[in-house]
């Protein structure tokens, strides 16, 4: 070995150790660390991406094998539906009022999906690293939950310190800081319950108590959406136990029936929204306890604009650029569209048109069918995967913008980790 080869070999050995710990660590801690702010998800994702880029220099054969394994995911119906969506979304880029904004969302979403696929390829052939990532997820979730609980019920200054707002913040500021994280915790409930259960002993007691733990945090954060997401995730797990016992034909009938029921329910809600605009909104069909009044007006305003841009939409991530979208509703002292429509179906329909909505719906359906096949094969984590899937998509019906970077990153990375589990994991 020459003098030049020795430093290179030494660097390779160092990076192999980093490669084996960094990817599991950042993937596992990404979601829990949103307790200190959603930006941590983006930062950790960036570090994972940089690690893979460096690996292409020091570990070329390993990266080539991962990419080769990852390309298998491109030959399934979900990938086809996703590709069709991005093709239709391209049309909207040419009619967008903010083309640069739309193009950036188009490219970055594809990038997030691509990196998540590579993460799946990494974990699918590395059992120990996947177990390590799940262990980091379990431990840091407990740590983050404890911080949230203390901040909401004992000392708000703790979350103020972590978010660099100071230790003398009032409880209202602490609640605001933890609203997003309370929904993330609710989404993670199925995964954490599964991870705690398979570890046995005291962990099982923690897993059984964890939903109540998250519920208390959601109530403390005054985030009704967190409670709904929690129950949807638990319902998804119960539904998974039922699905495991069904044959393919019976499962297809159940899926179609659930799909028609969902379409009927959504149609019922959308057909009973208040008329827009009004000086004083009083014609609310749904009580505030069911659907917030302002949210009903947001959806009604969005639906009116969907009718005018039915086929190809207005361009990705531009709903708040609509005429009158920023107009203040005196009754609520809020805008007609504050950043986004607060419903992923309406957001996708408005911004990418009916064809975009159909392709996204097809992608969700085909992904759910892949989950069913894992349930039938009794793959470890398949019940947790079903619950997480239900929690995430239910949260998208009344929360966050679908195009939020941190939100998409968390979903794609968690899905990649759960799909990487194998019968011997």
C-alpha positions as CSV (number, residue, x, y, z in Angstrom):
1,X,0.0,0.0,0.0
2,X,1.4,3.4,-1.0
3,X,1.6,6.5,1.2
4,X,-1.3,8.0,-0.8
5,X,-3.5,4.9,-0.4
6,X,-3.0,4.8,3.4
7,X,-4.8,8.1,4.2
8,X,-7.6,7.2,1.7
9,X,-8.1,3.8,3.3
10,X,-8.1,5.5,6.8
11,X,-10.8,8.0,5.6
12,X,-12.8,5.1,4.2
13,X,-12.7,3.3,7.5
14,X,-13.8,6.4,9.4
15,X,-16.6,7.1,7.0
16,X,-17.9,3.5,7.2
17,X,-18.4,3.9,10.9
18,X,-20.1,7.3,10.3
19,X,-22.3,5.7,7.6
20,X,-23.4,3.0,9.9
21,X,-24.5,5.3,12.7
22,X,-25.4,8.6,11.1
23,X,-28.2,7.4,8.8
24,X,-30.0,5.4,11.5
25,X,-29.5,8.2,14.0
26,X,-30.9,11.0,11.8
27,X,-33.7,8.9,10.4
28,X,-34.7,7.7,13.9
29,X,-34.6,11.0,15.7
30,X,-35.9,13.2,12.9
31,X,-39.6,13.0,13.8
32,X,-39.3,13.3,17.6
33,X,-36.9,16.2,17.4
34,X,-39.6,18.3,15.8
35,X,-40.4,19.1,19.5
36,X,-37.8,21.9,19.1
37,X,-39.3,22.9,15.7
38,X,-40.2,21.4,12.3
39,X,-36.9,22.8,10.9
40,X,-35.1,20.0,12.6
41,X,-36.6,17.5,10.2
42,X,-35.3,19.5,7.3
43,X,-31.8,19.8,8.9
44,X,-31.6,16.1,9.6
45,X,-32.8,15.2,6.1
46,X,-30.0,17.5,4.7
47,X,-27.4,15.7,6.8
48,X,-28.7,12.3,5.5
49,X,-28.5,13.5,2.0
50,X,-24.9,14.8,2.5
51,X,-24.0,11.4,4.0
52,X,-25.2,9.6,0.9
53,X,-23.3,12.1,-1.3
54,X,-20.1,11.4,0.6
55,X,-20.8,7.7,0.5
56,X,-20.8,7.9,-3.3
57,X,-17.1,9.0,-3.0
58,X,-15.9,6.6,-0.2
59,X,-18.2,3.7,-0.6
60,X,-19.1,3.5,-4.3
61,X,-19.9,-0.2,-4.4
62,X,-22.2,0.1,-1.5
63,X,-24.0,3.1,-3.0
64,X,-24.3,1.4,-6.3
65,X,-25.9,-1.7,-4.7
66,X,-28.3,0.6,-2.8
67,X,-29.3,2.4,-6.0
68,X,-29.7,-0.9,-7.8
69,X,-32.0,-2.2,-5.0
70,X,-33.9,1.1,-4.9
71,X,-34.8,1.1,-8.6
72,X,-37.0,-1.9,-7.9
73,X,-39.5,0.5,-6.4
74,X,-39.9,2.2,-9.8
75,X,-41.8,-0.7,-11.2
76,X,-44.9,-0.7,-9.1
77,X,-48.4,0.9,-9.5
78,X,-47.7,3.6,-6.8
79,X,-44.6,4.8,-8.7
80,X,-46.7,5.0,-11.9
81,X,-49.5,6.9,-10.2
82,X,-46.9,9.3,-8.7
83,X,-45.2,9.9,-12.1
84,X,-48.6,10.6,-13.7
85,X,-49.3,13.2,-11.0
86,X,-46.1,15.0,-11.6
87,X,-46.7,14.9,-15.3
88,X,-50.1,16.6,-14.9
89,X,-48.7,19.0,-12.3
90,X,-46.3,20.2,-15.1
91,X,-49.2,21.7,-16.9
92,X,-50.1,23.9,-13.9
93,X,-46.5,25.3,-13.9
94,X,-47.2,27.1,-17.1
95,X,-50.4,28.8,-15.8
96,X,-49.2,29.4,-12.3
97,X,-49.2,33.0,-10.9
98,X,-45.9,32.1,-9.1
99,X,-44.1,29.8,-11.5
100,X,-40.8,29.8,-9.6
101,X,-42.6,28.8,-6.4
102,X,-44.5,26.0,-8.3
103,X,-41.4,24.7,-10.0
104,X,-39.4,24.6,-6.8
105,X,-42.1,22.6,-5.0
106,X,-42.3,20.2,-8.0
107,X,-38.6,19.6,-8.0
108,X,-38.1,19.4,-4.2
109,X,-41.0,16.9,-3.8
110,X,-39.5,14.6,-6.3
111,X,-36.1,15.0,-4.6
112,X,-37.6,14.1,-1.2
113,X,-39.2,11.0,-2.7
114,X,-36.0,10.0,-4.4
115,X,-33.9,10.3,-1.2
116,X,-36.6,8.3,0.8
117,X,-36.3,5.5,-1.8
118,X,-32.6,5.5,-1.3
119,X,-33.1,5.3,2.5
120,X,-35.4,2.3,1.9
121,X,-32.6,0.7,-0.2
122,X,-30.1,1.4,2.6
123,X,-32.2,-0.2,5.3
124,X,-33.7,-3.1,3.3
125,X,-30.3,-4.8,3.3
126,X,-29.1,-3.7,6.7
127,X,-31.0,-5.3,9.5
128,X,-28.9,-4.0,12.4
129,X,-29.0,-0.4,11.1
130,X,-32.8,-0.5,10.7
131,X,-33.2,-1.9,14.3
132,X,-30.9,0.9,15.5
133,X,-32.9,3.5,13.7
134,X,-36.1,2.2,15.4
135,X,-34.4,2.2,18.7
136,X,-33.4,5.8,18.3
137,X,-37.0,6.6,17.3
138,X,-38.3,4.9,20.4
139,X,-35.9,6.6,22.9
140,X,-36.1,10.1,21.4
141,X,-39.9,9.9,21.2
142,X,-40.0,9.2,25.0
143,X,-37.5,12.1,25.5
144,X,-39.5,14.5,23.3
145,X,-42.8,13.6,24.9
146,X,-41.4,14.3,28.3
147,X,-40.2,17.7,27.2
148,X,-43.6,18.5,25.8
149,X,-45.4,17.3,28.9
150,X,-43.2,19.4,31.2
151,X,-43.5,22.4,28.9
152,X,-47.3,22.3,28.8
153,X,-48.1,21.4,32.4
154,X,-45.2,22.6,34.6
155,X,-42.6,24.9,33.1
156,X,-43.2,26.5,29.6
157,X,-39.7,27.9,29.7
158,X,-38.3,24.5,28.8
159,X,-39.7,24.6,25.3
160,X,-38.9,28.3,25.2
161,X,-35.2,27.4,25.8
162,X,-35.2,24.7,23.1
163,X,-36.8,26.9,20.5
164,X,-34.6,29.9,21.5
165,X,-37.5,32.0,22.6
166,X,-36.3,32.4,26.2
167,X,-37.2,30.7,29.4
168,X,-39.9,33.3,30.5
169,X,-42.5,32.6,27.8
170,X,-46.1,32.3,28.8
171,X,-48.1,29.0,28.5
172,X,-49.9,30.2,25.4
173,X,-46.6,30.5,23.6
174,X,-45.6,27.0,24.7
175,X,-48.9,25.6,23.4
176,X,-48.4,27.4,20.1
177,X,-44.8,26.0,19.8
178,X,-46.0,22.4,20.4
179,X,-49.1,22.4,18.2
180,X,-47.3,20.8,15.2
181,X,-45.3,18.4,17.3
182,X,-48.5,17.2,19.0
183,X,-49.8,16.0,15.6
184,X,-46.5,14.4,14.8
185,X,-46.6,12.5,18.1
186,X,-50.2,11.4,17.3
187,X,-49.0,10.0,13.9
188,X,-46.2,8.1,15.5
189,X,-48.4,6.4,18.1
190,X,-48.9,3.1,16.0
191,X,-45.2,2.9,15.4
192,X,-44.2,3.5,19.0
193,X,-46.7,1.1,20.4
194,X,-45.4,-1.6,18.0
195,X,-41.7,-0.9,18.9
196,X,-42.4,-0.9,22.6
197,X,-44.5,-4.1,22.4
198,X,-41.9,-6.2,20.6
199,X,-39.3,-5.2,23.2
200,X,-41.4,-6.7,26.0
201,X,-41.2,-6.2,29.7
202,X,-41.6,-2.6,31.0
203,X,-41.6,-1.3,27.4
204,X,-45.0,-3.1,26.8
205,X,-46.5,-1.2,29.7
206,X,-45.1,2.0,28.1
207,X,-46.6,1.1,24.8
208,X,-50.0,0.5,26.3
209,X,-49.9,3.8,28.1
210,X,-48.4,5.8,25.2
211,X,-51.7,6.7,23.5
212,X,-53.0,8.3,26.7
213,X,-49.7,10.1,27.1
214,X,-50.0,11.6,23.6
215,X,-53.7,12.4,24.2
216,X,-52.8,14.4,27.3
217,X,-50.1,16.3,25.3
218,X,-52.7,17.0,22.5
219,X,-55.2,18.4,25.1
220,X,-52.5,20.5,26.7
221,X,-51.4,22.0,23.3
222,X,-55.1,22.7,22.7
223,X,-54.8,20.9,19.3
224,X,-58.1,19.1,18.5
225,X,-56.5,17.8,15.3
226,X,-53.9,15.9,17.3
227,X,-56.7,14.0,19.1
228,X,-58.5,13.2,15.9
229,X,-55.2,12.0,14.3
230,X,-54.5,9.8,17.4
231,X,-57.9,8.1,17.2
232,X,-57.6,7.6,13.4
233,X,-54.2,6.0,13.9
234,X,-55.6,3.6,16.5
235,X,-58.6,2.8,14.3
236,X,-56.1,2.1,11.5
237,X,-54.4,-0.5,13.7
238,X,-57.7,-2.2,14.6
239,X,-58.6,-2.2,10.9
240,X,-55.3,-3.8,10.1
241,X,-56.1,-6.8,12.4
242,X,-59.3,-7.2,10.6
243,X,-57.7,-7.0,7.1
244,X,-55.1,-9.6,8.0
245,X,-57.9,-12.2,8.1
246,X,-59.4,-11.4,4.7
247,X,-58.7,-12.9,1.3
248,X,-57.6,-10.7,-1.6
249,X,-61.1,-10.6,-3.1
250,X,-62.7,-9.7,0.3
251,X,-60.1,-7.1,1.0
252,X,-60.7,-5.5,-2.5
253,X,-64.5,-5.3,-1.7
254,X,-63.7,-3.7,1.7
255,X,-61.3,-1.2,0.1
256,X,-63.8,-0.3,-2.6
257,X,-66.6,0.1,-0.1
258,X,-64.5,2.3,2.2
259,X,-63.5,4.3,-0.8
260,X,-67.1,4.9,-1.8
261,X,-68.0,5.7,1.8
262,X,-65.2,8.2,1.9
263,X,-66.2,9.9,-1.3
264,X,-69.8,10.1,-0.1
265,X,-68.7,11.6,3.2
266,X,-66.5,14.2,1.6
267,X,-69.2,15.0,-1.0
268,X,-71.7,15.5,1.9
269,X,-69.3,17.9,3.7
270,X,-68.4,19.9,0.6
271,X,-72.0,20.2,-0.4
272,X,-73.0,21.7,3.0
273,X,-70.4,24.4,3.2
274,X,-71.5,28.1,3.7
275,X,-71.9,30.2,0.6
276,X,-69.0,32.6,-0.1
277,X,-68.6,35.6,0.2
278,X,-70.9,37.0,2.9
279,X,-70.6,40.0,5.2
280,X,-71.6,37.9,8.2
281,X,-71.4,34.1,8.0
282,X,-74.3,32.4,9.7
283,X,-75.4,29.5,7.4
284,X,-73.1,26.8,9.0
285,X,-74.4,23.3,8.6
286,X,-71.8,21.7,10.9
287,X,-71.3,22.9,14.5
288,X,-68.0,24.5,15.5
289,X,-67.2,21.5,17.6
290,X,-67.2,19.3,14.5
291,X,-65.6,21.6,11.9
292,X,-64.2,25.0,12.9
293,X,-66.3,27.8,11.3
294,X,-63.3,29.5,9.8
295,X,-62.2,26.2,8.2
296,X,-65.6,25.8,6.7
297,X,-65.3,29.2,5.0
298,X,-61.7,28.3,3.8
299,X,-63.0,25.2,2.2
300,X,-66.0,26.9,0.6
301,X,-63.7,29.6,-0.8
302,X,-61.3,27.0,-2.1
303,X,-64.2,25.0,-3.7
304,X,-65.4,28.0,-5.5
305,X,-62.0,28.5,-7.1
306,X,-61.8,24.8,-7.9
307,X,-64.9,25.1,-10.1
308,X,-63.2,27.9,-12.0
309,X,-59.9,25.9,-12.4
310,X,-61.3,22.4,-12.6
311,X,-59.1,20.6,-15.1
312,X,-55.4,21.7,-14.5
313,X,-55.5,23.8,-11.4
314,X,-53.6,27.0,-10.7
315,X,-50.1,25.7,-10.1
316,X,-48.5,23.9,-7.1
317,X,-48.3,25.7,-3.8
318,X,-50.1,28.9,-5.0
319,X,-53.5,28.7,-3.4
320,X,-52.8,31.7,-1.3
321,X,-52.1,33.7,-4.4
322,X,-55.7,33.6,-5.6
323,X,-57.6,36.8,-5.9
324,X,-59.1,37.7,-2.5
325,X,-57.3,34.8,-0.8
326,X,-55.5,37.3,1.5
327,X,-58.6,39.3,2.2
328,X,-59.4,39.5,5.9
329,X,-62.8,38.1,7.0
330,X,-63.9,40.5,9.7
331,X,-65.9,37.9,11.5
332,X,-62.8,35.8,12.2
333,X,-60.0,38.4,11.6
334,X,-58.4,35.8,9.4
335,X,-57.7,35.4,5.7
336,X,-59.8,33.3,3.3
337,X,-56.8,31.1,2.6
338,X,-54.2,31.5,5.4
339,X,-51.2,30.0,3.6
340,X,-53.1,26.9,2.3
341,X,-56.6,25.3,2.2
342,X,-56.1,23.1,5.3
343,X,-57.3,20.0,3.4
344,X,-54.9,18.1,1.1
345,X,-57.7,16.9,-1.3
346,X,-58.9,20.5,-1.9
347,X,-55.3,21.7,-2.1
348,X,-54.2,19.2,-4.7
349,X,-57.5,19.6,-6.7
350,X,-57.1,23.4,-6.7
351,X,-53.5,23.4,-7.6
352,X,-53.1,20.4,-10.0
353,X,-56.6,19.9,-11.3
354,X,-58.9,16.9,-11.3
355,X,-56.3,14.7,-13.1
356,X,-53.8,15.5,-10.4
357,X,-56.3,14.6,-7.7
358,X,-57.2,11.3,-9.4
359,X,-53.6,10.3,-9.8
360,X,-52.8,11.1,-6.1
361,X,-55.8,9.1,-5.0
362,X,-54.7,6.2,-7.2
363,X,-51.2,6.4,-5.6
364,X,-52.7,6.3,-2.1
365,X,-54.9,3.4,-3.0
366,X,-52.1,1.3,-4.6
367,X,-49.9,2.1,-1.6
368,X,-52.6,0.8,0.7
369,X,-52.8,-2.3,-1.3
370,X,-49.1,-2.9,-0.8
371,X,-49.6,-2.5,2.9
372,X,-52.4,-5.1,2.7
373,X,-50.1,-7.5,1.1
374,X,-47.6,-7.0,3.9
375,X,-50.4,-7.6,6.4
376,X,-51.3,-10.9,4.7
377,X,-47.6,-11.9,4.8
378,X,-47.5,-11.0,8.5
379,X,-44.5,-8.8,7.9
380,X,-43.2,-7.2,11.1
381,X,-44.5,-3.7,11.6
382,X,-47.3,-4.0,9.0
383,X,-50.0,-3.2,11.6
384,X,-48.0,-0.2,12.7
385,X,-47.6,0.8,9.1
386,X,-51.4,0.7,8.5
387,X,-52.0,2.8,11.6
388,X,-49.3,5.4,10.6
389,X,-50.8,5.5,7.1
390,X,-54.3,6.2,8.5
391,X,-53.0,8.8,10.9
392,X,-51.0,10.7,8.4
393,X,-53.7,11.0,5.7
394,X,-56.4,11.8,8.2
395,X,-54.1,14.6,9.5
396,X,-53.8,15.9,6.0
397,X,-57.6,16.4,5.8
398,X,-57.5,19.3,8.3
399,X,-53.8,20.2,8.9
400,X,-50.7,21.6,7.4
401,X,-50.0,22.3,3.7
402,X,-49.4,19.1,1.8
403,X,-46.3,20.7,0.3
404,X,-44.7,21.6,3.7
405,X,-41.1,20.3,3.4
406,X,-40.8,19.0,6.9
407,X,-44.2,17.2,6.7
408,X,-43.4,15.4,3.5
409,X,-39.9,14.5,4.7
410,X,-41.3,12.9,7.9
411,X,-43.9,10.9,5.9
412,X,-41.5,9.6,3.2
413,X,-38.7,8.7,5.7
414,X,-41.0,6.9,8.1
415,X,-42.7,5.0,5.3
416,X,-39.3,4.0,3.9
417,X,-38.2,2.6,7.3
418,X,-41.5,0.7,7.8
419,X,-41.4,-0.8,4.3
420,X,-37.8,-1.8,4.8
421,X,-38.8,-4.3,7.5
422,X,-38.6,-7.9,6.5
423,X,-39.9,-11.2,8.1
424,X,-36.5,-11.6,9.9
425,X,-36.3,-8.0,11.1
